[in-house]
Amino acid sequence: GSGASNGAKAKKAPGSEGIQGAALKRRRRIFFRSEAPRQFESVPPRQQYVAVPEEVDDPVFSRIPGGRAEADDIRRKCEAAQYWHDEGYLGEQVIDILGLGLMPGTPLSRRLFRVAQSQQIAAGQGPRRAQLTCYEFLALYAVLRGGTNEELLELLFCVFDADGDDKVGAEDLAFAIEAFLQLQEATAGLAPDELKDFKKIDAKQRKAEAMRIAELAVRKYGLDESEAEHEDKEEEANDEEENLEEKQTKVYANEKQNEVKDPGEIDSSGKVKKLDDDGSDDDLLEKAAAASDRKDSSSNASNRAEVGEPQTAEAKPKAKPKAKPTGLAGLCFSAPKGKETKEDSAEPSAEQKEKKEKKEKKYTKEEEE
């Protein structure tokens, strides 16, 4: 039912053991925008009609123009069209829901039905059937309704690739031409006489004419073997580069995540303050050094005070001047150093010196008491 030119190839169906073949990878990039399995692919076929996708940006559901509402409506129609004995899988009759006017059993209907079979069936869900899951049909519907021009061209290429070798040769193109000629729209622009002549052409003649046109197209636009091989190598190199970039992105994300888990100082806001590469914290070291300097400065000032050295402004803040004592305490008052009184300017007599010494001794004694 695949429309392949080789009968043996037509019986093959995609396996559930992993992505195999360039053609299947191409289809997965179109339908699921990823060669890797999507989360919804792990949902059993019977549950895909009602299950809610866990991926917020699931390309199948997000690409449908009407969003989840339209997707759920399509799922209800698919569920009504399935046969119970198919265990959640869908037959070719579901292609009619696409609204393309394709009759079941026609070449294009069979090709779309075959091309859309691209999902990976999770282990434990039984063998892969040559039928569609609901998720696969939604993916086909999403591309036809909301796909980009590039995605539609890629889908058309896959429809033309009848033998599944990821290349469109003369036989593939001849099959596609013959399939399109069977559509009612193919003869819509013919005049009555032309339409009459066209209907006279039997299937054998139509197939021969399609092959002639296909061979002309391949000779004009196709690649020779060396060019095709070079193109394959370029695609492989691009795939390797994309895989490498994806790995580097994951490694970078892991490193960022590990940085948050590194021990460090917790500030007042509760955030972790990362240490330096050598395990130290420059801010903590600076604070410790400043505290040590203040301690040394205070110690030096105390030592200077004990030996009678004058203290600097940094060591001890300047004290406020005291009020001049009055009464009895005024007898012990002495003028500040560096400021001479009128009495000090004249040479004191021996009697004055003796009185002065007695006063100073008395002042000292009171100070000690």
Protein Blocks (a to p, Z undefined) as FASTA:
>chain_A
ZZpablklmmpccdfkbcedjklmmmmmmmnopabdcfklmpcfklmmmpccfblklmkl
mmpmnlmmlmmmmmmmmmmmpcfklnopacfklmmmnonopaehiaklmmmmmmmmmbcc
dehiapadfbddfklmmmmmmmmmmpcfklmmmmmmmmmmmnonopacfklmmmmmmmmm
mpmklmmmpcfklmmmmmmpcfklmmmmmmmmmmmmmmmmmccfklmmmmmmmmmmmmmm
mmmmmmmmmmmmmmmmmmmmpgcdddfkopacdddfkopafklmmmmmmmmmmmmmmmmm
mmmmmnopacdfklpccdddddddehjllmmpccdehiacfklmpccdfklmmmmmmmmm
mmmmmmmZZ
